[in-house]
């Protein structure tokens, strides 16, 4: 029970940090193209985690032979790439909605691949979470749903599907391995599919990047990837992927709140209702 409570707390904290990524990415894309942005973020994360692993004697070269780690990293890198490209053509709040539909895909994959059982309470929690995400990101406005482009929405939606596979298969490896020792190889593999796309980038020079841009890149590297991913892995060890994904919906509340303050996006009574649905969903899956 103690391990479960700790896992729930770590997952909530990971969701809060990940939630700040949506508006921060949206702001960053105003100064740097998506290919350069995501490559710099992931390559910097890879360097940092390798250094930390080496200093703390957590670098396990034997894990480099685990093919699943490389597959997960490649999948993650491609998902990040299409999310960044998609967010160039849609809103931060709508991106949050489309990505977090992964709660539905994770539930289906957990049932198919992990044979996870779903109580009525857990199913209700998943449904309430999805309803809450819809409320909080759209304000039940057809105009909000119409914002963005079909290409942008489609790419962000696809990234959510890819991450559902990433989440479920992370559960398979975190149960048998040290969470921090997995990270260097997944991070390196994440960077690989991003590298070729630099060739189509319109600006390969780092000299033109402003001080503010580097702050955003550094922030999203450390607080929206390295730290929350570690926290999430630790939490995933004692809870199921479906429960973890519902709890991560806290990132939607954080994303829409930050988008309201920094991007001028709307936050209404409907948004408050959506947040209450998400909180109810988190409580339901936490006690199921």
Beta strands, then each sheet from edge to edge (+ up, - down):
end
